[in-house]
Amino acid sequence: MGKFRSITLIKLKEGDREEECVRMLEEQAKAKGLVIKSIEIEIGEDKITPEPLRHGFTHILMITFHTKEDFVAYRCDPKNAKFPSALSKSIEDLLIFNYEAVEL
């Protein structure tokens, strides 16, 4: 059985302070990692892809779960369904993709 991943692409509102938003995103990711031990969390910013191809999405939050049970528990917990209110106000749009990874 493969790992389970949750990928969130984030489009920030124009004019919001990007550094502060990224800091809040990092804090949330670290807090999640402390609560659920069998996950890996990565965040990043796309500085390579041309704008027309990324449609304004600039940041990613990727969580890898080592068991299906951890994935299901995470997705069912209402606290994990939203970002902190201060960060939510700066988010224009989200694209979420959850999948079971298949190694090739």
Steps between C-alpha positions, in 0.01 A plus 500: 500500500632844410525819697209742506549865407304819538613787278363851542586768244452851635428826319556803723304823461676783321667749732503282810829462680637181353774453761246506783273253318790261442601526866145411610494209255831372638372528858187304414702230325734464800204474740342224289830311499512507879148359532526222240838329518477277192482779245743707298416862422649722232419853394642690209463784255496462123751748357565304181170433320378784274190675636265393216563136594450532875189723488606712798573208734835575660535279809458132583437307819567127455433249776608137462335240724670166556177313572147516365372522857697820565374647172136421586537630857655824373232557234216431749627746763316835453805692630692390190234624260588867532791738531537744792267797451784750451640287217156423353441872448807512274407199289322571173462140387602141581537186294508178704598159365508184715633172366667169574853510358601211276872433468615426146 
